[in-house]
Amino acid sequence: MRYLPLFFDLSKGPVILVGAGAEARAKLRILQAAGAAIRWHVLSRDDANNAYAKDVELRIGLPGADDFLGAVALVASAGRDIDEELAARSRAMNVPVNIVDRPDLSTFIFPSIVDRGDVVVAIGTGGASPVLARRLRETIEQLLPERIGEFAALMGRYRDRLHALRHRGFSTRQFWERVIDGPIGTLFLAGRSARAEAALILAIERAGLDAPKQGHVQIVGAGPGDPDLLTLKALHALQSADIVFTDDLVSPDILSRVRRDAEIVHVGKRKGQPGIGQEAINRRLVAEAKAGRKVVRLKGGDPFIFGRGGEEREALEEEGIAVTVVPGITAALGCAAEAGLPLTFRKEATRLSIVTANTAEGAEKIDWSGLTDRATTVAVYMGLTTASAVRDGLVAAGRDPRTPVAVLARGTRPDSHAITGTLSHLPALAAAAGQGPALIVVGDVVAHSRAWKEAVGHLEAAE
Ligand SMILES: C[S@@+](CC[C@H](N)C(=O)[O-])C[C@H]1O[C@@H](n2cnc3c(N)ncnc32)[C@H](O)[C@@H]1O
């Protein structure tokens, strides 16, 4: 490590900034964001006329010896000779100095910064590659929850109140860990700041008085398969979980994103084996949360679209367990995007119906009568093995057998396969699509899809 990252309190004295070019202005913005009192020296009246900036003391000419007294830092980009002179004078006056793009003249450098208010991350490459530092910053920006700075500020406001109760003999470190990792943190980062603050006040009042700690459950949508389609919130949940209960639909690529030490429990139906059943899943979720663990219930697609997330949420709430739901990209959206298939189309398709072909009464008993209008796109989930009943039901209800259809199998996964044709041929298309999971899309919009256009192209080439 060549440079030690330190956090400067710039309110303790003026920062001298010298220069009027783009580099100096960029530093001006960073210094202002950090609340610095800036004395900006420009070298000509013309520069001064163009140097409008709020809350800055503007001076024309180089800083004199008196200006260095009490300065917390000097930052300059004013031309080679002037920069060298300023660097020498700063060092002689023991004022930390940064000459832009001249680490050889500087006693400190500016890191790449992730700024979330009270939470600041500094990234440096020792000046070797500012571009790499910026890339790393972008990655960290995406990983940090949006409200993390406000969350830090909230905890800062209550630190003294908690510390005043330390005589009760509890560990403040463990207290804050529970706040950060538990329901209070989850609520706050989900935007429920008032509820989170109320829960924090209550927790502080009870600190050291009652021991039982309770975990919480996040019901998380994993999307259709491609791990890059996980939401940032889902990724945060996976990376902070103690235990993850997953369905078979969730791809191994996604499970590889789970925190390494977390326990992973498969509860769905797997390769013909029955799962443990909904009642048993609910019981285990409740038990793990009551034992104080951070539980993730991971589901393919979105938990509230044919995912039984609603039942699980109710079961948990009935037991008084804190539960939050993280939405996921449902199969219809993921598969359609991959296949270049717009689910609605101006004037042509003005309605989208999401239906399941897997009902307790059987696919033959489904009422398709509301789905016959040409302007309605129908996305059929769980219809691969009952494709004949889907076709027969729709046609009997009045949908044109020439309506374009697509069978989108294993959508967004490496072995995804899209096949298109018309409603009358749906069973043959489903058979040709191979293994599930697969989604059936019925509607004129299918003719806009990439797969349809490619199929037409092949036919024309064959003629
Ligand atoms: C029990 S439902 C779960 C749906 C999920 N909650 C969602 O929002 O996508 C399972 C059905 O979703 C559809 N499905 C899920 N993932 C899919 C994928 N990657 N490709 C195609 N269809 C998928 C299939 O119709 C499958 O039979």
The ligand as a Gaussian input file, in Angstrom:
#p B3LYP/6-31G(d) Opt

LIG

0 1
 C      -44.628000     -22.175000     -10.599000
 S      -44.510000     -21.083000     -11.929000
 C      -43.493000     -19.865000     -11.252000
 C      -43.525000     -18.588000     -12.001000
 C      -42.551000     -17.571000     -11.443000
 N      -42.946000     -17.181000     -10.134000
 C      -42.423000     -16.353000     -12.340000
 O      -42.816000     -15.251000     -11.933000
 O      -41.890000     -16.497000     -13.429000
 C      -43.476000     -21.980000     -13.016000
 C      -43.696000     -21.636000     -14.483000
 O      -43.103000     -20.409000     -14.794000
 C      -42.665000     -20.417000     -16.122000
 N      -41.212000     -20.198000     -16.113000
 C      -40.430000     -19.981000     -15.067000
 N      -39.140000     -19.782000     -15.436000
 C      -39.129000     -19.897000     -16.781000
 C      -38.110000     -19.796000     -17.765000
 N      -36.838000     -19.545000     -17.437000
 N      -38.447000     -19.957000     -19.057000
 C      -39.728000     -20.196000     -19.393000
 N      -40.732000     -20.302000     -18.520000
 C      -40.450000     -20.145000     -17.226000
 C      -43.003000     -21.781000     -16.698000
 O      -44.261000     -21.681000     -17.331000
 C      -43.082000     -22.596000     -15.438000
 O      -43.882000     -23.755000     -15.637000

